[in-house]
Amino acid sequence: MNTTGPQIILGTMDFGTRVDPDRAFAILDSFVAGGGVWLDTANCYSFWNDPRGLGGASERVIGAWLKARPGARDSVRIATKVRHNPLVPHSPETAEGLSARAIHAGVEESLGRLGVDHIDVLWAHAEHRAVPLEETVGAFGELVAKGTALRVGAANHAAWRVERARSLARERSLEPWTYLQLRHSLVQPRPLTPIAEIGHRMLTDEDLDLARSEGLTVWSYSSLMWGSYVRPDKPLPSTYDHPGTTRVLAVLDDVAEEFSATRNQVVLASLMRQGIDPIVGASRVEQVGEALAARRVRLGDEHLARFAEAR
């Protein structure tokens, strides 16, 4: 997995839509000032909140920030995704997909919005089984060979599909997927109960086993459950309403008190202790400081064991 040590990733999904550019600039400035490095976006962010019904707003804000901050590109790493941007406004069913043509076109547009000449990590945002995996792998490999993408990864993919793609890449001497992005947090849904969010794929023990065996880097999204750990007005989804959640939250409060930390900081620290890089979406500057401070909360194996036993 990540050999440089787990990091806090700044999620920028709402930039340019729910988070206006001025506030986004302040969040980005605070993140970099605090030692943050990675920015996570996607070419489809956030078409569902954009009056135009198309993605690109988040990438445009990051691009404008980079242009306004000479030298900032040297301080940050940018990860973006292709797969879900609609070809017709307000029509998610027209998503670009993962054909070679769509991947190359999507990346070219992302580079233009970001104002950069390469992407540090390019993600396949979700599976697209209507396209042969060989074609998708080939297109990603071509982009790495050209230097347009430095690394490639798979978000919301089944572990067997990731390993199949990696095998195909090796057979053709192409760059394989070395990054995984899946949904994960400290609390877990009720077993065998589908989550409400279409397209989200939960991190499993099999994914972690693959990552640890093959040296893959794992990023988690929805790490803080949209504020549900700390905001009474944002309760956890009903699929998390089970005795294990109650027990985990009780342990969370005990550990937070032990470290004089917030619930959110302990959640992030627990993920990093497992070698996972958590993505944190911020809409206010103070959220950035709180998240980055989680790096100072050093949990031990005994704390992870307490959470595991509580589940």
N, C-alpha and C positions, 0 to 999 in steps of 0.2 A: 504494500500500500504506500501511502505518501511518505517518502523517505526524508522529506524536509521538515516533518512534523506538522500536525494538524493546524489549520488556520481558519479564521473567521472569513467567510466569503460574503461580500455585500450583494444582496439581491436587489436588482434595479427594475423589477417588473412594472412598477407603478410610475416610474419616471416619465414625465411628459403627459400623463393622463391624470391620475389621482394625486400625484405629487408634481407641483408646478416646477418649471426649470430653475427658478431662483432657489427654492428649497432643496431641490436635487443637487444643485451646485454646492450648497452649504453642507449637505450630507456627504458628498464626495470629498470635499475639502477636509472635513472632520475625519473621515475614514482614513485618508492618506496621512494626515497629520498624526493619527494614532498608530501608524505602522501597518495599516491594512494594505493589501496588495491586490487581491482578486476581485473583479467585478463580474457578476453573472447576469447575462441578459439573453434575449432571444429575438429573432426577427419578427415574431408574431406579437410581441409585447407592445401595448395590450389592446389588441383590436376590439375586444369586447367592451372596453371602456372609452374607445376613441370614436368621436362623432363620425370620422371618416370610415370606420368599420374595417380598417386595415392596421397591420402592425407597423413597427418602425419607430414609434415615438420614443421608446426607451433608448434605442441606439442613437437616434438623433440628438437626444439630450447629452448622452455620453460624448458624442462627437463634438458638440458645441462646447462642452466643458474642457475637453482635451485641447481644442483650438484656443480657448481663452486662458489656458494654463500651460504656457510653453515649458516643455520638459516633463510634463506629467506622464506622457506615454512611457517614459523610461521608468516611472515609479509604479505603474500598475500593469496587471495582466488582465486581458479581456477574454471572457468566454461567451460565445453566443451559440445559438441553435438554429437549425433549419428543420422544417417538416410541416409546421402548422399554420404558416402565414396564408390567409385566404387569397385566392387569385381574383375573387369577386368580393367587393365590399359587403360586410355584414353577413357573409356566407361561409361559415366554417367548414361546410361540406365541400367547399372548393379548395381545401388546403393543398398547398404545393406538392406535398409528398416527398419521397426520397429517391426519385429517379435521378440519374446522372445529370440530366438537363436541369431539373429543379434545384439540385444541390449547387451546381455551378452558378446558376442564375441567382439563387438566394444569397450565396456568399458574396458575389459581386455587388449586390445591392447593399448588403450589410457593411462591406468595406467602405462603400461610398457614404453611407449614413454616419459611420463611425469616424471616417476620415483617416483610416489607418491602412497600412499595406499588408498587414497580416493579422490573423486571429491566433491567440495563444492556445486556446482549446476550442475546437469546433465540435458541437454535439449533434447527434441525431436525436431530435427531441422526443420521438416515440417511434415505435415500430411502424413499418409500412409493408405489410406482407403481400400487397398486390405487385410489388416490385421485387425482382430477384435480389436476394441478399448480395450476390456477386456484383451486381451493378452498383449498389450502394457502397459496398466496400471499395470497389474500384474507384469511384468518384472521390471518396474521402482520401484514399491513398494518393490519387493524382494531386489533390490540393496540398498534401504534405510534401510531396516530391517537388512541387513548384515553390514551396516556402510560403504559400498563402495561409496554411494552418500549420502550427508547430506540433500540436498533439490533437488527437481525436478521441471522442468518447461517445457513450451511449446513455441516454436518459430514458427511463421508463421502459427498459427492455428486459425480457426474461433472461435469466443467466445462461440458459442453453443457447439462446440466439447470440448473445455476446460471444460466447466461446466458439460458436460456429463461425461467426464473422471473423474472429481472430485467427481461426484456422485457415479460412479462405485468404486472409491477408498474408499469412505466412507462406502459403503455397505460391502466391504471386509476388512475393518479396515486396509487399506493400506495408505501410505503417498500420499496425493494428490498433483497435480501440484499447486505450489504457486508462480511461476514466469512466467511472460509473456514477450516475446521478439518479437517486431514488428518494421517495418520501420516507422520512424516519424522524421519530422523536422519542422522548423518554416514556411517555404513556403510549399504549398500544390499543388498537381497536379490539372489540370483542371478537374472539376467534371465530372464523368461518362466517363473519358478517361483512358483506360488501361495504366499502366506503362510498360516500355520496358523490365524491368528486370524480367525474368521468375523466379517464386518462391518467389519473394518479396511480402509480405502482409502488407498493410498499417494499421497503428493504427487507430481505429475508436472510435467514442464516445461510442459505445457499449462496446468495450474492456475496456475503462477507467471506464465506469459505473460498469462493472463486477469487475474490480480490486478494485475500491473504496468500493463496497458493500461487497466484500469477503476478503478484506485485502491482496490482491496480490501485489507483487512487479513487476513493469513494467520497462523493459529496451528497449531503442530505438536504432536501428542501422541506418546507413547512416545519422546520426544526422547532419553532416556538409556538406552533399551533395557532397562528394568527392572533397572538396575544392572550390566548385562553388561560395560560398559566397565571396571569396577573390581573386580568380584567374581568370583573364580575359581569359586565355587560356583554362579554363574549364567551359564553359557556362552551365547554368542549362539545363537539357533535355527539348526538345520541349514541352512535356506535362505540363511543368510549365510556359509556355509562355501565360500568360493571365493577365488582368488588376489587379487582386488581388495580384499577385506576385509583380508587379511594386509598388503597394501601400505599401505592407508589407516591401519591401526593403527600401522604403523611410523612413518608421517609424523606421526600424532597424538602419539606419544611424543616425537618430535623437537620438535614445536611446543610441547608441554607443558613440556619442559625449557627451551626458549628463553624462555618467559614465566614460568617458575617457577610453573606452574599445574597443576591436576589434569587428568586426562583429561576428566572430566565438564565442567569449566569451559571447556576448549577446544572441546568439542562444542557446548555452548550458545553460546559466542562465535561459532562458525562459522555457526550458524543465524541469530543476530542480525545478523551481517555481511551476510547475504543478505536482511535485512529481514523475517525470520520471527520471530514471538513464540513461544518454546518453552514448553510446559507442563511443569512439573516436579512430579511427585507426591512428597511427602515423608512419611516415617513417623517421622522423628526431627528434632529441632530443629537439630542440626548440619548436616543436609542442606540446610536453608534457607540457612544462612550460606554454605555452599559454593556453592550455586546463585547467590545474589545477587552473590557476588564475581566471577562470570563477566562481569559488566558492566564490570569493569576490565580485562578481557583484550581488547585492541583489535587484532584481526587485520586484515591488509591484503589487497589483491587477490592478492598473491603467495602468501599462505597458502592462499586458496581455490583458486588455480591448482594448487598442489602436491597438494591433496586430489583435485581433479578429474583430474589426470594419473595419480594412483595408482589410481583406479578402473578 
